[in-house]
Amino acid sequence: MHSPANAHLAVGHGRVIVVAPTASGNKALASPHSQAAELAAKGARVEVITLDAAAKKAFGHNPLDPGR
């Protein structure tokens, strides 16, 4: 996995909507916002959609927890 959103796959497209389940990144995974910036630098119009506060609370600290 390259990132939570894999936005890098949209290189070459003029308009891109990135739907990201998480907006974070780290040394190993590029954040959706950093990928969006790279796409924009190449001429794309980019919008990033991430979770709002209520959705983050609903997901909890471990979104893979089957008990949620």
C-alpha positions as CSV (number, residue, x, y, z in Angstrom):
1,M,0.0,0.0,0.0
2,H,1.3,3.4,-1.0
3,S,-1.0,5.5,1.1
4,P,-4.5,5.3,2.7
5,A,-6.0,6.9,-0.4
6,N,-3.6,5.7,-3.2
7,A,-4.1,9.1,-4.9
8,H,-0.9,8.7,-6.8
9,L,-2.8,6.5,-9.2
10,A,-4.6,9.6,-10.5
11,V,-1.5,11.1,-12.1
12,G,-2.3,12.5,-15.5
13,H,-6.0,13.3,-14.7
14,G,-7.1,16.9,-14.7
15,R,-9.7,16.6,-11.9
16,V,-9.3,14.4,-8.9
17,I,-11.4,13.7,-5.9
18,V,-9.5,11.9,-3.1
19,V,-11.7,10.1,-0.6
20,A,-9.5,9.2,2.3
21,P,-10.5,7.1,5.3
22,T,-7.7,8.7,7.2
23,A,-5.8,12.0,6.5
24,S,-2.6,10.9,8.2
25,G,0.6,9.7,6.7
26,N,4.1,8.8,8.1
27,K,7.5,8.0,6.8
28,A,6.3,4.8,5.0
29,L,2.9,6.1,3.8
30,A,2.3,9.4,2.0
31,S,-0.7,11.4,3.4
32,P,-3.6,12.1,1.1
33,H,-2.9,15.8,1.4
34,S,0.7,15.4,0.3
35,Q,-0.3,13.3,-2.6
36,A,-3.0,15.9,-3.5
37,A,-0.3,18.6,-3.5
38,E,1.9,16.5,-5.8
39,L,-1.1,16.1,-8.2
40,A,-1.9,19.8,-8.1
41,A,1.8,20.6,-8.8
42,K,1.3,18.6,-12.0
43,G,-1.7,20.7,-13.0
44,A,-4.7,18.7,-11.5
45,R,-7.6,20.3,-9.7
46,V,-7.8,18.2,-6.5
47,E,-10.2,18.0,-3.6
48,V,-9.6,15.8,-0.6
49,I,-12.5,14.4,1.4
50,T,-11.7,13.0,4.9
51,L,-13.6,12.1,8.0
52,D,-15.2,14.8,10.1
53,A,-15.0,14.8,14.0
54,A,-18.2,12.7,14.3
55,A,-17.0,10.1,11.8
56,K,-13.6,9.9,13.6
57,K,-15.4,9.3,16.9
58,A,-17.5,6.6,15.3
59,F,-14.5,4.8,13.8
60,G,-12.6,5.0,17.2
61,H,-8.9,4.4,17.7
62,N,-9.0,1.1,15.9
63,P,-11.3,1.1,12.8
64,L,-10.6,-2.6,12.3
65,D,-12.1,-3.5,15.7
66,P,-15.0,-5.8,14.9
67,G,-16.7,-4.8,18.2
68,R,-17.5,-1.3,16.9
